[in-house]
Amino acid sequence: MIETNIKQVIMLFCNENGEIINERSVDLNEFGTILKTNIKDIELTEAVSENMANFLKCFGDVQYDEEVIMVAPKEDEASK
């Protein structure tokens, strides 16, 4: 399905003129949902959608950066 709709998938990473935006990224954990939502011809089961990141990591030859974002705890008055 992705290969059939590759132009639409690529447009997820492009501006309105079709130019690729290198800074545009997609959370692989949300990619299945993004595909289902934005491309009408891609119909994924819930199980495939939820595991899209794992499929792409194993079989998709996809480039990705693994980042962990941690939220700093709020300082309270006692710790100041």
NORKA-V141190 format. One line per field, one symbol per residue. ss: DSSP state (H for helix, E for strand, C for the rest). phi: phi as a letter, one per 20 degrees, with the letter a starting at -180 (. if undefined). psi: psi as a letter, one per 20 degrees, with the letter a starting at -180 (. if undefined). A space follows every 50 residues. Layout:
ss: ???
phi: ???
psi: ???
This chain:
ss: CCCCCHHHHHHCCECCCCCECCCCCCCHHHHHHHHHHHCCCCCCCHHHHH CHHHHHHHHCCCCCCCCCCCCCCCCCCCCC
phi: .fffdgffffffdcefenefdfffccfgfdfffffffecfedddffffgf dggffffeceleebdecdddeffffeffef
psi: hghhkhghghihjraijjppohiprpohhihghgghhiohiooqrhgggh jgghghhgiilqpqpoqpppppqpprhhi.
